[in-house]
Amino acid sequence: MQSYDDDWTDSQRALYDECYRAGGEWAEDPDTPSDDVQHVINLAEADDDAFDDAEIDFPPLVDAVTQASGVTVTSVPASHEDPGFRGFTDGVRDATADDVFGL
């Protein structure tokens, strides 16, 4: 289920939406390795304190944010407050069946 922060701008919501769609499509692609899907689900479930202001260079996430924003990025903040990160991880989690990966 798509989930915005109340204080996000329209452009942040649009970035979230595009990354959410990309994450769902990526997770549903039969060529996507299940270990990679599990990795993103773990990121989605992790507490932001565990990231300690880290940046993630996971290629499908970086590609989704680059395509959605129109700006080339090499990493994405590992934070559920970041619309690109949260959109992609929410999209992956929502596209994955509840009986998969113990969800």
C-alpha positions as a LaTeX table, in Angstrom:
\begin{tabular}{lrrr}
\hline
Residue & $x$ (\AA) & $y$ (\AA) & $z$ (\AA) \\
\hline
Met1 & 0.00 & 0.00 & 0.00 \\
Gln2 & 1.42 & 3.36 & $-0.97$ \\
Ser3 & 2.35 & 5.48 & 2.01 \\
Tyr4 & 3.36 & 9.17 & 1.89 \\
Asp5 & 4.77 & 11.42 & 4.57 \\
Asp6 & 2.32 & 14.25 & 5.30 \\
Asp7 & 4.95 & 16.92 & 4.64 \\
Trp8 & 6.14 & 15.61 & 1.26 \\
Thr9 & 5.84 & 17.91 & $-1.71$ \\
Asp10 & 4.04 & 16.89 & $-4.90$ \\
Ser11 & 7.39 & 16.12 & $-6.55$ \\
Gln12 & 8.41 & 13.87 & $-3.63$ \\
Arg13 & 5.08 & 12.04 & $-3.90$ \\
Ala14 & 5.61 & 11.63 & $-7.65$ \\
Leu15 & 9.12 & 10.23 & $-7.02$ \\
Tyr16 & 7.67 & 7.81 & $-4.47$ \\
Asp17 & 4.96 & 6.71 & $-6.93$ \\
Glu18 & 7.42 & 6.07 & $-9.75$ \\
Cys19 & 9.84 & 4.18 & $-7.49$ \\
Tyr20 & 6.94 & 2.20 & $-5.98$ \\
Arg21 & 5.88 & 1.11 & $-9.47$ \\
Ala22 & 9.47 & 0.25 & $-10.44$ \\
Gly23 & 9.99 & $-1.76$ & $-7.25$ \\
Gly24 & 6.83 & $-3.76$ & $-7.84$ \\
Glu25 & 7.75 & $-4.50$ & $-11.44$ \\
Trp26 & 11.28 & $-5.48$ & $-10.45$ \\
Ala27 & 10.03 & $-7.84$ & $-7.72$ \\
Glu28 & 7.53 & $-9.49$ & $-10.08$ \\
Asp29 & 10.10 & $-10.03$ & $-12.84$ \\
Pro30 & 10.81 & $-13.79$ & $-12.99$ \\
Asp31 & 14.48 & $-13.04$ & $-13.74$ \\
Thr32 & 14.93 & $-11.17$ & $-10.44$ \\
Pro33 & 16.86 & $-13.39$ & $-8.01$ \\
Ser34 & 14.87 & $-14.26$ & $-4.89$ \\
Asp35 & 17.88 & $-13.39$ & $-2.72$ \\
Asp36 & 17.80 & $-9.85$ & $-4.11$ \\
Val37 & 14.07 & $-9.56$ & $-3.38$ \\
Gln38 & 14.71 & $-10.78$ & 0.17 \\
His39 & 17.49 & $-8.19$ & 0.55 \\
Val40 & 15.11 & $-5.36$ & $-0.38$ \\
Ile41 & 12.40 & $-6.72$ & 1.91 \\
Asn42 & 14.95 & $-6.72$ & 4.75 \\
Leu43 & 15.75 & $-3.09$ & 3.94 \\
Ala44 & 12.03 & $-2.26$ & 3.98 \\
Glu45 & 11.60 & $-3.85$ & 7.38 \\
Ala46 & 14.74 & $-2.40$ & 8.97 \\
Asp47 & 14.63 & 0.48 & 11.40 \\
Asp48 & 16.25 & 3.68 & 10.10 \\
Asp49 & 18.56 & 3.67 & 13.14 \\
Ala50 & 20.16 & 0.51 & 11.73 \\
Phe51 & 21.24 & 2.40 & 8.60 \\
Asp52 & 23.22 & 5.08 & 10.45 \\
Asp53 & 22.91 & 7.66 & 7.62 \\
Ala54 & 24.12 & 5.13 & 5.03 \\
Glu55 & 23.77 & 5.45 & 1.29 \\
Ile56 & 22.79 & 2.42 & $-0.79$ \\
Asp57 & 24.11 & 1.74 & $-4.28$ \\
Phe58 & 21.88 & $-1.27$ & $-5.00$ \\
Pro59 & 21.57 & $-1.10$ & $-8.82$ \\
Pro60 & 17.79 & $-1.65$ & $-9.21$ \\
Leu61 & 17.07 & 1.03 & $-6.58$ \\
Val62 & 19.56 & 3.49 & $-8.06$ \\
Asp63 & 18.14 & 2.86 & $-11.55$ \\
Ala64 & 14.57 & 3.42 & $-10.32$ \\
Val65 & 15.45 & 6.73 & $-8.65$ \\
Thr66 & 17.49 & 7.86 & $-11.68$ \\
Gln67 & 14.65 & 7.08 & $-14.07$ \\
Ala68 & 11.96 & 8.59 & $-11.83$ \\
Ser69 & 13.87 & 11.77 & $-11.04$ \\
Gly70 & 15.58 & 12.31 & $-14.37$ \\
Val71 & 18.80 & 12.92 & $-12.44$ \\
Thr72 & 21.69 & 10.44 & $-12.52$ \\
Val73 & 22.36 & 9.20 & $-9.00$ \\
Thr74 & 24.98 & 6.75 & $-7.80$ \\
Ser75 & 23.44 & 6.04 & $-4.40$ \\
Val76 & 20.24 & 6.62 & $-2.47$ \\
Pro77 & 19.88 & 7.54 & 1.23 \\
Ala78 & 18.94 & 4.48 & 3.25 \\
Ser79 & 16.02 & 6.11 & 5.00 \\
His80 & 12.30 & 5.56 & 5.06 \\
Glu81 & 12.00 & 9.34 & 4.95 \\
Asp82 & 13.52 & 9.34 & 1.46 \\
Pro83 & 10.70 & 9.00 & $-1.12$ \\
Gly84 & 12.82 & 7.05 & $-3.60$ \\
Phe85 & 14.05 & 4.50 & $-1.07$ \\
Arg86 & 10.67 & 4.09 & 0.58 \\
Gly87 & 8.78 & 3.96 & $-2.71$ \\
Phe88 & 11.00 & 1.22 & $-4.10$ \\
Thr89 & 11.05 & $-0.89$ & $-0.94$ \\
Asp90 & 7.28 & $-0.51$ & $-0.41$ \\
Gly91 & 6.67 & $-1.52$ & $-4.02$ \\
Val92 & 8.83 & $-4.63$ & $-3.65$ \\
Arg93 & 7.22 & $-5.60$ & $-0.35$ \\
Asp94 & 3.69 & $-5.08$ & $-1.68$ \\
Ala95 & 4.38 & $-7.02$ & $-4.90$ \\
Thr96 & 5.68 & $-10.01$ & $-2.98$ \\
Ala97 & 3.08 & $-12.54$ & $-1.91$ \\
Asp98 & 2.44 & $-12.80$ & 1.82 \\
Asp99 & 3.49 & $-16.44$ & 1.88 \\
Val100 & 6.87 & $-15.62$ & 0.32 \\
Phe101 & 9.88 & $-14.93$ & 2.52 \\
Gly102 & 7.83 & $-15.27$ & 5.71 \\
Leu103 & 5.91 & $-12.01$ & 5.29 \\
\hline
\end{tabular}
